[in-house]
């Protein structure tokens, strides 16, 4: 019987962090995901340190996020938002977005569908792909 039919509890501290290659001072944990036989969504935690963030990029899956602590500027499409604890963020699939930490650590939960995801960094004039 798969995990999602039985249910389970585990400490988030038991899940390893990995560095986010495209990010600066950014790491993540997959708290629940395909490896746990989650049928529909993955729950990830991101932690961005001082000077951290993610460059402008797109994903092929939507993101639903809940900010736990810290503050950041987030661009979603052509709009820019300052977010902090208890804010929720929705980023539609295919919409360019980025993060710039204002107050570290900036930490949020990010839920995404369990579908193939392709991440593409935007290239601006004068930068390498």
N, CA, C and O atoms as a GROMACS GRO file, in nm:
protein
  516
    1UNK      N    1   0.085  -0.119   0.000
    1UNK     CA    2   0.000   0.000   0.000
    1UNK      C    3   0.089   0.124   0.000
    1UNK      O    4   0.185   0.130   0.077
    2UNK      N    5   0.060   0.220  -0.083
    2UNK     CA    6   0.144   0.340  -0.092
    2UNK      C    7   0.124   0.431   0.028
    2UNK      O    8   0.022   0.424   0.097
    3UNK      N    9   0.224   0.517   0.053
    3UNK     CA   10   0.224   0.606   0.170
    3UNK      C   11   0.101   0.694   0.177
    3UNK      O   12   0.046   0.714   0.286
    4UNK      N   13   0.055   0.748   0.063
    4UNK     CA   14  -0.055   0.842   0.070
    4UNK      C   15  -0.185   0.775   0.113
    4UNK      O   16  -0.276   0.844   0.160
    5UNK      N   17  -0.196   0.646   0.098
    5UNK     CA   18  -0.317   0.575   0.144
    5UNK      C   19  -0.310   0.546   0.294
    5UNK      O   20  -0.413   0.534   0.359
    6UNK      N   21  -0.191   0.533   0.348
    6UNK     CA   22  -0.174   0.505   0.491
    6UNK      C   23  -0.161   0.632   0.572
    6UNK      O   24  -0.202   0.636   0.688
    7UNK      N   25  -0.104   0.735   0.512
    7UNK     CA   26  -0.073   0.856   0.587
    7UNK      C   27   0.055   0.836   0.667
    7UNK      O   28   0.093   0.723   0.697
    8UNK      N   29   0.121   0.944   0.701
    8UNK     CA   30   0.241   0.936   0.782
    8UNK      C   31   0.277   1.074   0.834
    8UNK      O   32   0.224   1.176   0.788
    9UNK      N   33   0.365   1.076   0.930
    9UNK     CA   34   0.419   1.200   0.988
    9UNK      C   35   0.569   1.183   0.996
    9UNK      O   36   0.618   1.076   1.030
   10UNK      N   37   0.643   1.291   0.966
   10UNK     CA   38   0.788   1.290   0.985
   10UNK      C   39   0.831   1.432   1.014
   10UNK      O   40   0.764   1.529   0.977
   11UNK      N   41   0.942   1.444   1.079
   11UNK     CA   42   0.998   1.576   1.108
   11UNK      C   43   1.060   1.634   0.982
   11UNK      O   44   1.130   1.563   0.909
   12UNK      N   45   1.036   1.762   0.956
   12UNK     CA   46   1.096   1.827   0.839
   12UNK      C   47   1.248   1.820   0.847
   12UNK      O   48   1.315   1.814   0.744
   13UNK      N   49   1.302   1.821   0.968
   13UNK     CA   50   1.448   1.814   0.986
   13UNK      C   51   1.506   1.683   0.933
   13UNK      O   52   1.626   1.674   0.909
   14UNK      N   53   1.422   1.581   0.915
   14UNK     CA   54   1.470   1.453   0.863
   14UNK      C   55   1.490   1.457   0.711
   14UNK      O   56   1.546   1.363   0.654
   15UNK      N   57   1.445   1.564   0.646
   15UNK     CA   58   1.456   1.576   0.501
   15UNK      C   59   1.577   1.663   0.469
   15UNK      O   60   1.588   1.775   0.518
   16UNK      N   61   1.666   1.612   0.386
   16UNK     CA   62   1.788   1.685   0.351
   16UNK      C   63   1.759   1.809   0.268
   16UNK      O   64   1.670   1.810   0.184
   17UNK      N   65   1.836   1.913   0.293
   17UNK     CA   66   1.836   2.032   0.210
   17UNK      C   67   1.929   2.009   0.092
   17UNK      O   68   2.030   1.940   0.104
   18UNK      N   69   1.896   2.068  -0.021
   18UNK     CA   70   1.987   2.070  -0.135
   18UNK      C   71   2.000   2.215  -0.182
   18UNK      O   72   1.905   2.293  -0.172
   19UNK      N   73   2.117   2.248  -0.233
   19UNK     CA   74   2.138   2.382  -0.287
   19UNK      C   75   2.065   2.395  -0.420
   19UNK      O   76   2.060   2.300  -0.499
   20UNK      N   77   2.008   2.512  -0.444
   20UNK     CA   78   1.942   2.541  -0.571
   20UNK      C   79   2.048   2.600  -0.664
   20UNK      O   80   2.096   2.711  -0.641
   21UNK      N   81   2.085   2.527  -0.766
   21UNK     CA   82   2.196   2.567  -0.853
   21UNK      C   83   2.178   2.705  -0.914
   21UNK      O   84   2.274   2.782  -0.921
   22UNK      N   85   2.058   2.737  -0.960
   22UNK     CA   86   2.036   2.865  -1.027
   22UNK      C   87   2.027   2.980  -0.928
   22UNK      O   88   2.036   3.096  -0.967
   23UNK      N   89   2.008   2.949  -0.800
   23UNK     CA   90   1.988   3.054  -0.700
   23UNK      C   91   2.117   3.099  -0.636
   23UNK      O   92   2.224   3.040  -0.655
   24UNK      N   93   2.105   3.206  -0.558
   24UNK     CA   94   2.214   3.257  -0.476
   24UNK      C   95   2.172   3.242  -0.331
   24UNK      O   96   2.065   3.288  -0.292
   25UNK      N   97   2.255   3.177  -0.250
   25UNK     CA   98   2.225   3.154  -0.108
   25UNK      C   99   2.085   3.096  -0.093
   25UNK      O  100   2.008   3.138  -0.006
   26UNK      N  101   2.052   2.997  -0.178
   26UNK     CA  102   1.918   2.937  -0.179
   26UNK      C  103   1.928   2.786  -0.170
   26UNK      O  104   2.006   2.723  -0.241
   27UNK      N  105   1.848   2.731  -0.079
   27UNK     CA  106   1.843   2.586  -0.066
   27UNK      C  107   1.698   2.542  -0.051
   27UNK      O  108   1.612   2.623  -0.018
   28UNK      N  109   1.673   2.414  -0.074
   28UNK     CA  110   1.537   2.364  -0.070
   28UNK      C  111   1.531   2.224  -0.011
   28UNK      O  112   1.630   2.151  -0.007
   29UNK      N  113   1.412   2.189   0.034
   29UNK     CA  114   1.380   2.053   0.078
   29UNK      C  115   1.253   2.011   0.006
   29UNK      O  116   1.161   2.092  -0.010
   30UNK      N  117   1.245   1.887  -0.038
   30UNK     CA  118   1.119   1.832  -0.086
   30UNK      C  119   1.057   1.761   0.033
   30UNK      O  120   1.091   1.647   0.064
   31UNK      N  121   0.964   1.831   0.099
   31UNK     CA  122   0.904   1.777   0.221
   31UNK      C  123   0.810   1.661   0.191
   31UNK      O  124   0.807   1.562   0.264
   32UNK      N  125   0.735   1.673   0.083
   32UNK     CA  126   0.648   1.566   0.034
   32UNK      C  127   0.654   1.571  -0.118
   32UNK      O  128   0.646   1.679  -0.177
   33UNK      N  129   0.668   1.456  -0.180
   33UNK     CA  130   0.677   1.457  -0.326
   33UNK      C  131   0.664   1.320  -0.387
   33UNK      O  132   0.618   1.227  -0.321
   34UNK      N  133   0.704   1.308  -0.511
   34UNK     CA  134   0.691   1.180  -0.582
   34UNK      C  135   0.760   1.064  -0.511
   34UNK      O  136   0.710   0.952  -0.514
   35UNK      N  137   0.874   1.090  -0.446
   35UNK     CA  138   0.944   0.982  -0.376
   35UNK      C  139   0.864   0.930  -0.257
   35UNK      O  140   0.892   0.821  -0.206
   36UNK      N  141   0.764   1.008  -0.212
   36UNK     CA  142   0.677   0.967  -0.102
   36UNK      C  143   0.543   0.916  -0.154
   36UNK      O  144   0.450   0.895  -0.076
   37UNK      N  145   0.534   0.895  -0.285
   37UNK     CA  146   0.411   0.848  -0.351
   37UNK      C  147   0.297   0.948  -0.339
   37UNK      O  148   0.181   0.909  -0.333
   38UNK      N  149   0.331   1.078  -0.335
   38UNK     CA  150   0.226   1.179  -0.334
   38UNK      C  151   0.157   1.176  -0.471
   38UNK      O  152   0.224   1.183  -0.573
   39UNK      N  153   0.026   1.166  -0.473
   39UNK     CA  154  -0.043   1.146  -0.599
   39UNK      C  155  -0.060   1.271  -0.686
   39UNK      O  156  -0.071   1.259  -0.809
   40UNK      N  157  -0.062   1.389  -0.626
   40UNK     CA  158  -0.096   1.507  -0.705
   40UNK      C  159   0.001   1.623  -0.692
   40UNK      O  160   0.032   1.689  -0.792
   41UNK      N  161   0.050   1.650  -0.572
   41UNK     CA  162   0.132   1.769  -0.548
   41UNK      C  163   0.259   1.736  -0.472
   41UNK      O  164   0.267   1.635  -0.402
   42UNK      N  165   0.358   1.824  -0.486
   42UNK     CA  166   0.480   1.819  -0.405
   42UNK      C  167   0.480   1.943  -0.318
   42UNK      O  168   0.440   2.052  -0.360
   43UNK      N  169   0.528   1.927  -0.194
   43UNK     CA  170   0.544   2.039  -0.102
   43UNK      C  171   0.693   2.057  -0.078
   43UNK      O  172   0.762   1.966  -0.032
   44UNK      N  173   0.740   2.178  -0.111
   44UNK     CA  174   0.882   2.208  -0.095
   44UNK      C  175   0.899   2.326  -0.001
   44UNK      O  176   0.812   2.413   0.007
   45UNK      N  177   1.010   2.329   0.069
   45UNK     CA  178   1.044   2.446   0.151
   45UNK      C  179   1.170   2.507   0.093
   45UNK      O  180   1.269   2.437   0.069
   46UNK      N  181   1.166   2.638   0.070
   46UNK     CA  182   1.281   2.713   0.023
   46UNK      C  183   1.328   2.804   0.134
   46UNK      O  184   1.247   2.866   0.203
   47UNK      N  185   1.460   2.814   0.150
   47UNK     CA  186   1.521   2.907   0.246
   47UNK      C  187   1.629   2.984   0.170
   47UNK      O  188   1.721   2.926   0.114
   48UNK      N  189   1.615   3.117   0.171
   48UNK     CA  190   1.711   3.204   0.103
   48UNK      C  191   1.780   3.289   0.207
   48UNK      O  192   1.715   3.354   0.289
   49UNK      N  193   1.912   3.290   0.204
   49UNK     CA  194   1.992   3.365   0.299
   49UNK      C  195   2.014   3.508   0.256
   49UNK      O  196   1.964   3.553   0.153
   50UNK      N  197   2.092   3.580   0.338
   50UNK     CA  198   2.125   3.720   0.309
   50UNK      C  199   2.188   3.730   0.171
   50UNK      O  200   2.277   3.652   0.137
   51UNK      N  201   2.143   3.826   0.092
   51UNK     CA  202   2.194   3.844  -0.044
   51UNK      C  203   2.143   3.740  -0.142
   51UNK      O  204   2.188   3.734  -0.256
   52UNK      N  205   2.049   3.658  -0.097
   52UNK     CA  206   2.001   3.547  -0.178
   52UNK      C  207   1.888   3.582  -0.271
   52UNK      O  208   1.835   3.694  -0.270
   53UNK      N  209   1.852   3.485  -0.352
   53UNK     CA  210   1.741   3.502  -0.444
   53UNK      C  211   1.751   3.406  -0.561
   53UNK      O  212   1.837   3.318  -0.566
   54UNK      N  213   1.660   3.427  -0.653
   54UNK     CA  214   1.656   3.347  -0.776
   54UNK      C  215   1.644   3.442  -0.893
   54UNK      O  216   1.568   3.538  -0.887
   55UNK      N  217   1.719   3.416  -1.001
   55UNK     CA  218   1.708   3.502  -1.119
   55UNK      C  219   1.574   3.480  -1.190
   55UNK      O  220   1.502   3.384  -1.161
   56UNK      N  221   1.543   3.569  -1.280
   56UNK     CA  222   1.417   3.561  -1.355
   56UNK      C  223   1.416   3.432  -1.436
   56UNK      O  224   1.510   3.401  -1.509
   57UNK      N  225   1.305   3.357  -1.421
   57UNK     CA  226   1.293   3.229  -1.488
   57UNK      C  227   1.146   3.193  -1.505
   57UNK      O  228   1.058   3.257  -1.447
   58UNK      N  229   1.121   3.090  -1.585
   58UNK     CA  230   0.987   3.035  -1.600
   58UNK      C  231   0.990   2.888  -1.564
   58UNK      O  232   1.095   2.822  -1.568
   59UNK      N  233   0.873   2.837  -1.529
   59UNK     CA  234   0.853   2.695  -1.503
   59UNK      C  235   0.732   2.650  -1.584
   59UNK      O  236   0.645   2.730  -1.616
   60UNK      N  237   0.727   2.522  -1.617
   60UNK     CA  238   0.612   2.470  -1.690
   60UNK      C  239   0.499   2.428  -1.598
   60UNK      O  240   0.393   2.387  -1.646
   61UNK      N  241   0.519   2.439  -1.467
   61UNK     CA  242   0.412   2.411  -1.370
   61UNK      C  243   0.386   2.535  -1.285
   61UNK      O  244   0.475   2.617  -1.264
   62UNK      N  245   0.262   2.546  -1.238
   62UNK     CA  246   0.226   2.657  -1.148
   62UNK      C  247   0.292   2.640  -1.012
   62UNK      O  248   0.335   2.530  -0.976
   63UNK      N  249   0.301   2.751  -0.937
   63UNK     CA  250   0.354   2.750  -0.800
   63UNK      C  251   0.251   2.814  -0.708
   63UNK      O  252   0.196   2.919  -0.740
   64UNK      N  253   0.224   2.751  -0.597
   64UNK     CA  254   0.144   2.811  -0.490
   64UNK      C  255   0.234   2.818  -0.368
   64UNK      O  256   0.287   2.717  -0.324
   65UNK      N  257   0.251   2.939  -0.313
   65UNK     CA  258   0.350   2.959  -0.208
   65UNK      C  259   0.289   3.026  -0.085
   65UNK      O  260   0.195   3.104  -0.095
   66UNK      N  261   0.346   2.994   0.030
   66UNK     CA  262   0.308   3.054   0.158
   66UNK      C  263   0.436   3.098   0.228
   66UNK      O  264   0.522   3.015   0.258
   67UNK      N  265   0.448   3.228   0.255
   67UNK     CA  266   0.569   3.282   0.317
   67UNK      C  267   0.566   3.257   0.468
   67UNK      O  268   0.469   3.291   0.536
   68UNK      N  269   0.674   3.197   0.518
   68UNK     CA  270   0.686   3.166   0.661
   68UNK      C  271   0.757   3.275   0.739
   68UNK      O  272   0.713   3.314   0.847
   69UNK      N  273   0.870   3.325   0.684
   69UNK     CA  274   0.946   3.430   0.754
   69UNK      C  275   1.034   3.504   0.655
   69UNK      O  276   1.060   3.459   0.544
   70UNK      N  277   1.081   3.622   0.700
   70UNK     CA  278   1.165   3.706   0.617
   70UNK      C  279   1.081   3.789   0.521
   70UNK      O  280   0.958   3.787   0.524
   71UNK      N  281   1.151   3.863   0.435
   71UNK     CA  282   1.085   3.948   0.335
   71UNK      C  283   1.163   3.940   0.205
   71UNK      O  284   1.285   3.920   0.205
   72UNK      N  285   1.092   3.957   0.094
   72UNK     CA  286   1.157   3.954  -0.037
   72UNK      C  287   1.076   4.036  -0.136
   72UNK      O  288   0.957   4.059  -0.118
   73UNK      N  289   1.144   4.079  -0.241
   73UNK     CA  290   1.076   4.133  -0.359
   73UNK      C  291   1.060   4.018  -0.455
   73UNK      O  292   1.156   3.946  -0.484
   74UNK      N  293   0.938   4.000  -0.506
   74UNK     CA  294   0.911   3.895  -0.603
   74UNK      C  295   0.849   3.961  -0.725
   74UNK      O  296   0.753   4.037  -0.713
   75UNK      N  297   0.905   3.932  -0.841
   75UNK     CA  298   0.843   3.974  -0.966
   75UNK      C  299   0.765   3.856  -1.019
   75UNK      O  300   0.814   3.744  -1.024
   76UNK      N  301   0.642   3.884  -1.060
   76UNK     CA  302   0.557   3.784  -1.125
   76UNK      C  303   0.505   3.850  -1.252
   76UNK      O  304   0.422   3.940  -1.247
   77UNK      N  305   0.555   3.804  -1.366
   77UNK     CA  306   0.522   3.872  -1.490
   77UNK      C  307   0.576   4.014  -1.486
   77UNK      O  308   0.694   4.034  -1.457
   78UNK      N  309   0.492   4.112  -1.514
   78UNK     CA  310   0.535   4.252  -1.516
   78UNK      C  311   0.511   4.322  -1.383
   78UNK      O  312   0.534   4.443  -1.372
   79UNK      N  313   0.465   4.250  -1.281
   79UNK     CA  314   0.436   4.312  -1.152
   79UNK      C  315   0.542   4.275  -1.049
   79UNK      O  316   0.601   4.167  -1.054
   80UNK      N  317   0.564   4.367  -0.954
   80UNK     CA  318   0.663   4.346  -0.848
   80UNK      C  319   0.592   4.361  -0.714
   80UNK      O  320   0.514   4.454  -0.695
   81UNK      N  321   0.618   4.268  -0.622
   81UNK     CA  322   0.552   4.266  -0.493
   81UNK      C  323   0.656   4.252  -0.382
   81UNK      O  324   0.755   4.181  -0.398
   82UNK      N  325   0.633   4.320  -0.270
   82UNK     CA  326   0.710   4.293  -0.149
   82UNK      C  327   0.626   4.199  -0.065
   82UNK      O  328   0.511   4.228  -0.034
   83UNK      N  329   0.684   4.085  -0.028
   83UNK     CA  330   0.611   3.984   0.048
   83UNK      C  331   0.680   3.955   0.180
   83UNK      O  332   0.801   3.972   0.194
   84UNK      N  333   0.599   3.910   0.276
   84UNK     CA  334   0.650   3.874   0.407
   84UNK      C  335   0.563   3.766   0.470
   84UNK      O  336   0.477   3.709   0.402
   85UNK      N  337   0.585   3.737   0.598
   85UNK     CA  338   0.515   3.628   0.665
   85UNK      C  339   0.363   3.635   0.647
   85UNK      O  340   0.302   3.741   0.655
   86UNK      N  341   0.306   3.518   0.622
   86UNK     CA  342   0.162   3.496   0.605
   86UNK      C  343   0.109   3.544   0.471
   86UNK      O  344  -0.012   3.538   0.449
   87UNK      N  345   0.195   3.592   0.380
   87UNK     CA  346   0.149   3.624   0.245
   87UNK      C  347   0.144   3.496   0.163
   87UNK      O  348   0.222   3.403   0.184
   88UNK      N  349   0.050   3.492   0.068
   88UNK     CA  350   0.043   3.382  -0.027
   88UNK      C  351   0.073   3.437  -0.165
   88UNK      O  352   0.040   3.551  -0.198
   89UNK      N  353   0.135   3.353  -0.247
   89UNK     CA  354   0.178   3.392  -0.381
   89UNK      C  355   0.133   3.284  -0.479
   89UNK      O  356   0.149   3.165  -0.453
   90UNK      N  357   0.076   3.327  -0.590
   90UNK     CA  358   0.042   3.234  -0.699
   90UNK      C  359   0.120   3.275  -0.822
   90UNK      O  360   0.114   3.390  -0.866
   91UNK      N  361   0.192   3.180  -0.879
   91UNK     CA  362   0.267   3.203  -1.002
   91UNK      C  363   0.216   3.103  -1.106
   91UNK      O  364   0.240   2.983  -1.094
   92UNK      N  365   0.145   3.152  -1.208
   92UNK     CA  366   0.095   3.061  -1.311
   92UNK      C  367   0.208   2.995  -1.390
   92UNK      O  368   0.318   3.050  -1.400
   93UNK      N  369   0.182   2.878  -1.444
   93UNK     CA  370   0.278   2.810  -1.530
   93UNK      C  371   0.316   2.901  -1.645
   93UNK      O  372   0.231   2.966  -1.705
   94UNK      N  373   0.445   2.905  -1.677
   94UNK     CA  374   0.494   2.980  -1.791
   94UNK      C  375   0.515   3.128  -1.768
   94UNK      O  376   0.560   3.198  -1.859
   95UNK      N  377   0.483   3.180  -1.648
   95UNK     CA  378   0.500   3.322  -1.620
   95UNK      C  379   0.637   3.346  -1.556
   95UNK      O  380   0.673   3.280  -1.459
   96UNK      N  381   0.712   3.440  -1.610
   96UNK     CA  382   0.846   3.470  -1.558
   96UNK      C  383   0.836   3.528  -1.418
   96UNK      O  384   0.746   3.607  -1.389
   97UNK      N  385   0.929   3.488  -1.332
   97UNK     CA  386   0.930   3.536  -1.194
   97UNK      C  387   1.073   3.532  -1.140
   97UNK      O  388   1.158   3.460  -1.192
   98UNK      N  389   1.096   3.610  -1.032
   98UNK     CA  390   1.227   3.612  -0.966
   98UNK      C  391   1.209   3.654  -0.821
   98UNK      O  392   1.103   3.702  -0.782
   99UNK      N  393   1.314   3.634  -0.743
   99UNK     CA  394   1.312   3.663  -0.600
   99UNK      C  395   1.439   3.738  -0.562
   99UNK      O  396   1.548   3.704  -0.607
  100UNK      N  397   1.425   3.842  -0.478
  100UNK     CA  398   1.537   3.914  -0.421
  100UNK      C  399   1.512   3.927  -0.271
  100UNK      O  400   1.413   3.988  -0.230
  101UNK      N  401   1.599   3.871  -0.191
  101UNK     CA  402   1.580   3.874  -0.046
  101UNK      C  403   1.602   4.015   0.009
  101UNK      O  404   1.702   4.081  -0.022
  102UNK      N  405   1.507   4.060   0.091
  102UNK     CA  406   1.519   4.188   0.162
  102UNK      C  407   1.555   4.167   0.308
  102UNK      O  408   1.632   4.244   0.366
  103UNK      N  409   1.499   4.062   0.366
  103UNK     CA  410   1.524   4.028   0.508
  103UNK      C  411   1.541   3.878   0.518
  103UNK      O  412   1.448   3.801   0.492
  104UNK      N  413   1.661   3.837   0.556
  104UNK     CA  414   1.693   3.694   0.562
  104UNK      C  415   1.678   3.642   0.705
  104UNK      O  416   1.690   3.718   0.801
  105UNK      N  417   1.653   3.513   0.718
  105UNK     CA  418   1.625   3.423   0.608
  105UNK      C  419   1.484   3.445   0.555
  105UNK      O  420   1.390   3.470   0.630
  106UNK      N  421   1.471   3.434   0.422
  106UNK     CA  422   1.341   3.437   0.358
  106UNK      C  423   1.304   3.291   0.334
  106UNK      O  424   1.375   3.218   0.265
  107UNK      N  425   1.192   3.250   0.392
  107UNK     CA  426   1.153   3.109   0.389
  107UNK      C  427   1.008   3.097   0.347
  107UNK      O  428   0.922   3.170   0.395
  108UNK      N  429   0.982   3.003   0.256
  108UNK     CA  430   0.844   2.982   0.212
  108UNK      C  431   0.821   2.837   0.174
  108UNK      O  432   0.913   2.765   0.137
  109UNK      N  433   0.695   2.796   0.184
  109UNK     CA  434   0.652   2.668   0.132
  109UNK      C  435   0.606   2.688  -0.012
  109UNK      O  436   0.546   2.791  -0.044
  110UNK      N  437   0.634   2.593  -0.096
  110UNK     CA  438   0.597   2.602  -0.238
  110UNK      C  439   0.534   2.468  -0.279
  110UNK      O  440   0.600   2.364  -0.273
  111UNK      N  441   0.410   2.473  -0.319
  111UNK     CA  442   0.340   2.354  -0.366
  111UNK      C  443   0.332   2.360  -0.518
  111UNK      O  444   0.296   2.462  -0.577
  112UNK      N  445   0.366   2.246  -0.581
  112UNK     CA  446   0.361   2.236  -0.727
  112UNK      C  447   0.297   2.101  -0.763
  112UNK      O  448   0.306   2.005  -0.687
  113UNK      N  449   0.233   2.095  -0.880
  113UNK     CA  450   0.178   1.967  -0.924
  113UNK      C  451   0.291   1.868  -0.955
  113UNK      O  452   0.400   1.908  -0.996
  114UNK      N  453   0.263   1.741  -0.935
  114UNK     CA  454   0.360   1.636  -0.970
  114UNK      C  455   0.353   1.609  -1.120
  114UNK      O  456   0.302   1.507  -1.165
  115UNK      N  457   0.405   1.703  -1.196
  115UNK     CA  458   0.412   1.693  -1.341
  115UNK      C  459   0.554   1.727  -1.384
  115UNK      O  460   0.627   1.790  -1.308
  116UNK      N  461   0.594   1.688  -1.502
  116UNK     CA  462   0.727   1.728  -1.549
  116UNK      C  463   0.739   1.880  -1.547
  116UNK      O  464   0.648   1.951  -1.590
  117UNK      N  465   0.850   1.930  -1.497
  117UNK     CA  466   0.872   2.074  -1.488
  117UNK      C  467   1.001   2.109  -1.560
  117UNK      O  468   1.106   2.050  -1.534
  118UNK      N  469   0.991   2.204  -1.649
  118UNK     CA  470   1.109   2.255  -1.718
  118UNK      C  471   1.132   2.398  -1.671
  118UNK      O  472   1.042   2.482  -1.678
  119UNK      N  473   1.252   2.425  -1.623
  119UNK     CA  474   1.288   2.558  -1.575
  119UNK      C  475   1.377   2.623  -1.680
  119UNK      O  476   1.474   2.563  -1.726
  120UNK      N  477   1.342   2.746  -1.718
  120UNK     CA  478   1.424   2.819  -1.814
  120UNK      C  479   1.459   2.954  -1.758
  120UNK      O  480   1.371   3.033  -1.724
  121UNK      N  481   1.589   2.981  -1.747
  121UNK     CA  482   1.637   3.112  -1.703
  121UNK      C  483   1.624   3.210  -1.817
  121UNK      O  484   1.654   3.177  -1.932
  122UNK      N  485   1.579   3.332  -1.786
  122UNK     CA  486   1.577   3.437  -1.887
  122UNK      C  487   1.716   3.491  -1.904
  122UNK      O  488   1.790   3.508  -1.807
  123UNK      N  489   1.753   3.519  -2.026
  123UNK     CA  490   1.884   3.575  -2.055
  123UNK      C  491   1.864   3.722  -2.090
  123UNK      O  492   1.784   3.755  -2.178
  124UNK      N  493   1.938   3.809  -2.021
  124UNK     CA  494   1.930   3.952  -2.051
  124UNK      C  495   2.056   3.993  -2.124
  124UNK      O  496   2.158   3.924  -2.118
  125UNK      N  497   2.050   4.106  -2.193
  125UNK     CA  498   2.165   4.155  -2.268
  125UNK      C  499   2.288   4.163  -2.178
  125UNK      O  500   2.280   4.216  -2.067
  126UNK      N  501   2.398   4.111  -2.224
  126UNK     CA  502   2.522   4.118  -2.150
  126UNK      C  503   2.544   4.004  -2.052
  126UNK      O  504   2.643   4.003  -1.979
  127UNK      N  505   2.452   3.906  -2.048
  127UNK     CA  506   2.470   3.792  -1.959
  127UNK      C  507   2.476   3.665  -2.042
  127UNK      O  508   2.417   3.656  -2.149
  128UNK      N  509   2.547   3.570  -1.991
  128UNK     CA  510   2.557   3.440  -2.059
  128UNK      C  511   2.438   3.353  -2.019
  128UNK      O  512   2.384   3.369  -1.910
  129UNK      N  513   2.396   3.262  -2.105
  129UNK     CA  514   2.284   3.172  -2.072
  129UNK      C  515   2.323   3.075  -1.961
  129UNK      O  516   2.241   2.993  -1.921
   0.00000   0.00000   0.00000
